Amino acid sequence: MPRVAKGHIEQLPSGSFRVSVYAGIDPLTRRAIRLKSTVKTEQQAQIELGRLLKEASKGRTPESGATVAKLMDEYAAVAEWDVSTRQTNEGFIRRTIKPALGPMKVRKVRGPILDKLYTELKRCGDLSCTGRPFTASSTTACGQKSASGRRVLSTPWWG
């Protein structure tokens, strides 16, 4: 159940009124988000309090069940990319991000998971790479080659 935004009005020494509304927790910094405004009269402060409360309760808190795939789809739909950038980014999202992180809930994605993903992408660039050769040569299915010419054994990036 979403929290109801709370706010208050305080009079400053100058005689103006400060309106402050709690709008949730910033997911990156873990600090409280407060919407603030200063007005001249108490009546303006009441109006501003109503406006800030409405703004805070408009859905500024992230959807708890949103997946990475849904987030990527929604972002790609509104991103202002040039044609070639859009093709490149949508291909990367389709081939790399969605298979790796797509079904995960956004709130569950943390640093260690991203670190493992980045490590695997730097190592090979192909998350489906098993390290097994596709021919009799020492080149693996994803084009990797070990220093000794032997096949490269890989573990899944998530495990």
N, C-alpha and C positions, 0 to 999 in steps of 0.2 A: 504494500500500500504506500503510495507516495506521501511524503511529508508535506504538511501545510506550511507555507512560507510564513515567517514571523517577522515583525518589524516594530520599530519604535521611533518616537520623535523626541528630540531633546533641544532645549533652548541653549544657544551659544551665548557667551558673554557679550557679544556684539548686538544681541537682540534677534539675530536671525535664528532659523530653525533648521536643524540637521535631521534628515530622515534616513534611517538605515534599515535594510531588510535582509534577513538571512536567506540565501538562495541555494544552500547545499554545500557540498565539499568538492573541491577541485580534485579530480582523480589523479592528476600528476603530482601536485605538491602536497596533497592531503590537508590543505588549509581551507578554512571556511571562506565561502564566497559571499561577500556582502555588497549589495547594491546601495549606493549612497547618493544623496542629493541635498543641496542646501537652498532654502527659500527664505523670503523676507517675512511672511506672515504665517500665523498658525493655521489659518484657513487653507493657504496654499500648501502647507505641510501635510494637512489631512488629505488633500487631493493627490499630492505627490506620493504619499504613503499608499493610497489605493492603486495608483499607477504602477509603483514598484512591486507591490504584492502581486498584482496581475501578471507583470512581466516575469517575476520569479516563479510563479506557478504555471507558466505556459508550457512546461515540458522541458525545462532547461536541464533536468536530471536525465542521464542516459537511460535508455530502455534496458532493463536488467537482462532480458533474454536475447538481445541482439547478437548475431553471429558475425564473424569477420567477413564471411561471404556477403551477407546482407549489407554491412557497412561499405564494403568495396563497391557493390552494385549501386548503392545510393550515392556514394561519392562520385563515381565515374559518370553518373547521369547528370550531375550538376557542375562537374569540373570544367573549367574554361581552358581546354587544351586545343592546340592546333591539330589538324588532321593526322599528321605523321606521329605526333606525340600521343594522341589518343590511341592509334593503332598499336604503338609500342607498349604503352601502359596497360591497355586492355589485354594484350597478349601476355604480358608479364603476370597480370592478375589471374588470368585464366590458366596459364601453365604452371605458375609457381606458387602464388599466394593462396589461391583457393584449394588446391590439392593438399597443401601443407597445413594451413590454418583455417580454412573455410568453415568447417563445422564447429570450431571452438567459439565459445562465448567471448565477446570482446573483453569483458571484465576479468576473464581468466588468463588473458595473454599477459605474460610478465617477461622481465628481462632475460632470465635463463632460457626460456623457450625461444625467444628471438635470437639470443646468442648462439644456440645450437643450430637454428635455421641458417643464420649468416655464415657460420663455420662450414656447414655443408655446401652452401652455395659458393663460397670462396674455394672450397676444395674441388668441386666438380661442376656446379652449375645445373646439375640435373638431379632432382630429388628422387627420381625413380631408379637411379644408378644402383646396381647391385654389386658392381665390381667384377662381375663375371664376364669373360671375353665373349664376343659374338662371333669371332672367327678363330682360327687356329693360331693367329698371331698373338702378340703380347699386348695388343691394344684392347681395352675393355669396351663395353657397349657404349659408354659415354665418352670415349676418346681418351681416357686416362691411361697413363703408362707408368709403371713403377720404375724407379731408378735402375733396378737390376733386370728389368725386362719381364719380370714375373707379373702375374695378374694381381690387381689391387683388390683386396677384400674390404668391403665397406660394411658398416653397421648402419641401420636406419637412423636418420637424424634425430628422431624423437626418442630413441631408446638408448 
